[in-house]
């Protein structure tokens, strides 16, 4: 199960509580810790990508580039583990909650 599925299940569990969550933290693992990442396949794909662009992977300075690319993307796309906490919603608020200063890394 990947981290998105884990988060979905955790949120579904919270939704089932209908605002009555006791405030206990829920831990969500990153996909790397959940064992879902295949770095060998990513390295192979990076090599194919570079070859498709006409790069000579036999050149000394490019030999480890596919591995570096796979590691870089894995690190960049792996969220840190986090613990989120829910609180009872006794006032039945249904408004948007705004959080600030959350680091975002767009990759488009």
N, C-alpha and C positions, 0 to 999 in steps of 0.2 A: 504494500500500500504506500503510495507516495504522500508527500506532505500536504498536497492540496486535498487529497481524499481524507487524510487525517483531520485537517482543519474543518472540512465539510461535516464529518461525523461529529466532531466536537461541538460545532455550532448547532447541529441538529439536536444534540443532547441538551444544549443550553436552551434551545427553543422549546423542547419538550417540558422544560421546567416552568415555562410561561412566567418568567420574571421572578421566580422563587429560588433562584440559584443562591446557594449559601455563601458565595464569595470565595470558594476554594479555587486555587489556581489550577489551570489545565496546561500541561506541557505539550508542545507540538514539536516533533523532531524534524530536522531538515532532511531532504531527500538523501543527502550523503550518509547521514547516520542511519537512515532507514534502509540503506543498502540498495537503492534503486539506480545509482549512477553507473554507467558502463564507460569508463575512461578509455579502455582499449578501442571500443567502437567509435568513440568521439575522436580519438587520435587518428584512426584509420580514415574517418570522414574528413577530418581536417587535411590530411595528406592528399586525398582525392580532390578536395576543393582547390588546394594549391596547385596540384598538377593540372587541373582543368583551366587554371589561370595561366598556364605555361611556365610555372616555376620549376626549376631543376632541383629536386629534393636531394640529389646526389652531391650538390655543392656543400662544402664543409659548413658554411654559415647557415644553411637551411636544414641540415639533417635532423636537428632536434625541434624544429619549428612546429611540426604537427603536435608533438607532445606538449610543447609550451602553450599552443593554442588551446588544446583540450583542457589543460590545467587552468588556464586563465578563464575560460568560459565556465568551467565547473565552479571555480571560486566565485566568479561574478554572479552566477545564477543560483547559487546555493544560499538561501536565507539563513540567517543565524537562528539558532533555537530561541524560542521565546515562550514566555508564560503569560497567558492572559487571564485576567480575573473578571468575574462577573459579580454584580452586586444586586441585591433585591431591588426591584422597581416598585416600591410601595406607593409611590406617587403616580404610577402609570404614565410616565413620560413617553411620548412618541415623537420627540423632536430629534433632529440631527445632532450628533456629538461631533465636535470639531477637535481634532488633534493637530498639534503643530510640531515643527522641528523633527519630522520623520525623514530620514535619508532615503532618497529615491534614486535609482540608477536606470534611466531609460536606455534601452538597447536598440532603438529604432533608427 
